[in-house]
Amino acid sequence: MSPDTPEPQRARERTDGTDARTGDAPRPGDTSRPGDASRPGGAWPEREQPPGWPGGLPVPAGTPVTAPGADPLAGYPGVVAELPGAGATRSRRPLLTTLGVVALLTALGVPLGLLWAWAAPATPVRQTPAGAVYATTQPEQPIAADGWFSLLTLGFGVLAAVALWVLLRRRRGPAGLLAVTLGGLGAAVVAWQVGRRIGLSTFQRLVETAPPGTAFTKPVDLRAGGVDWYGPLPLPHGNLLLAAFGAAVTYTLLAGWSRWPSLRPEPDPDAAWPPPPGFSSAPGDQPAR
């Protein structure tokens, strides 16, 4: 009750807790103030208090917080973020999305390796008493295998970045860049190992057992790329990095060309564009200077 309340109105307040205007006594367990009709039975009982409800927040006039099924926290999005467990769940989502994208792109390296082994030509070899040698002195097939691998993995990285940008619009940003870069690197390594192992066991058996003069082919392999080991740490190099390079450059360019600084989903293209501040298109308005 405000200090400015007139004395006659103060006289209505009874010391026994009843409402002077209605004469009703408070019911047992009723925590509402006299005359509080915001919800049946008074204000929220203690057991029904929403967790983390900030006391003292103003409720806008006309907000149906007591309607059946209404969410009393709907008007306060910042309150929901402060509820127990809400921040932890939100912080784990980008990490889980990043790991899922990396795993998916790495698994796509299997069909990429099969495509490389099918498109790149195998190198013809011939068995001699000293071992297997190339059928020609300067074969072009190993160079072609490197070229096919470079083109396929670079195109894979570009397509992966575009697909990630379009499909995961709500995860755009550094997490998406990291996911597509690591996924492209993993896909290239898997494609290299899958492609080079197709027919490798047959080739090794012929090298050991074929009589001199036997002609056969050597499976595809990389000469301009591989993995060096520095202790337990693997370090890919050469054209194994082209998929990650293409994915990172494409994703960065898409982010740089985006019209929206937040990189979040664009508004509906059918929606009206908001007028710029300080400009108007009304017939009687003066042109902007």
Disulfide bonds with the S-S distance in Angstrom:
none
